[in-house]
């Protein structure tokens, strides 16, 4: 998302807050002709991906590619986290319902995990 700092009904800080509440990962780049000192830092701390002055249009394309790249990486990280959680839950259900002794060893043959059957 590209956002001018000065909008008719709100400013970029308010727009950023609205967007972050909907999706904290949507790329958000702020454009401005002039910005009070320190505001850009606050906006970046609040989750803006980049801040560009309108008189430096050559930075826009690299900023967009960078923001999209970060977005893609974050979505991939979240998907991997989701898959790991699913796998861990599946493993836990399997182990907890097993009627055997389950033991996991590391490469040095040390026990790293075990569970005894609840059935005696």
N, C-alpha and C positions, 0 to 999 in steps of 0.2 A: 504494500500500500504506500502510495506517495501522498504526503500531506503537507499543505502549506501551513506555516505556523499561524498566520492570521487568517482565520476563516470568518465568515459573516456571523455565525451564531456561537462559535466556540473557538478555542485555540488548539494547537497541536497537542498540548499536554492533556486536555480533556478528551480529544479524539483518541489519543494513545490509550488512555484509561478505558474508554469504551471498547476499543478493539481488543485489548489485553484481557478484558473480562469475557469476551466471546471466545477468543483463541489466543493463548499466550505465545504462540509460535509464529503467527502470521508476520511476515516481514513488514516492517514499518520504517519508512525513510521520511525524514522531515526536510522540507525545503523552506528557505527563508531568505528574504532580501537583507534583513537585519534582525538581530536577536539580542536582547539584553545579555550582558555578561553573566556567565554561569548557568543560563537557562539550558544551553545545549548539554552541559554536563548532567544537569538534573534529568533532562529527557532521556539521555543515554542510560543513566542509572535506573530509570523507570521502565526500561525495556525497548527504547527505540534502537533500531539496528544501525542507523547512521543519520548524520545531520549534514546537509549540504547547503551552501550559499547559492542563490540563484545565478550569481555572476560567475560560477564555476561549473558550467554544464558538462564539461569533459569528465567530471567525476561521477556523473549520474549512472552511466552504463556499468562501470566497474562496481559501483555501490549496489546496484540492482543484482548483478551476478553474485556478488558476495553474500547479500542477504538471502537470495534464493538457495545458494549453496548451504548456508547455515541452516535454513529451514529444512532442506532435504536431509541433511545429516541428523538434525534433531528428530524428524519424523522416523528415520531409520532406527535411531537409538531407542525411541519409544516403542517401536514395533519389536525390536529385539528384547527389550525389557518385558514386554507383554508375552512374548514367546517363552522367555525364561521362566516367568511366573507360572504360565500354563504347564510347562514341563515339570517344575518343582511341585505343583499341586498334584499332577498326575502321578509322580513318583511317590509322594507322600501317601496318596490314597492306595496305591499298589502295596507299599510297604506296610501300612497300617492294617490292611485287610489280609495280609499274607498269613498262612498257617505254618510257617517255617521260621527258622532263625535266619535273619538276613544280616550279612556282615560285609562291609566294604573296606578294602585294604588299599593303602597307597603303594607306591612303587617299592618301598622298603618293607612291604608286608606288615605294616603297622595298621592296626584297626583304626579307621577314621570314622566309622559309623556302624552301629549294630542295633538290632531290635529283636527281641524275643517274641515268639508267638504268644498271643493272648489265650490261645487254646492249649490246655495242658493235658 
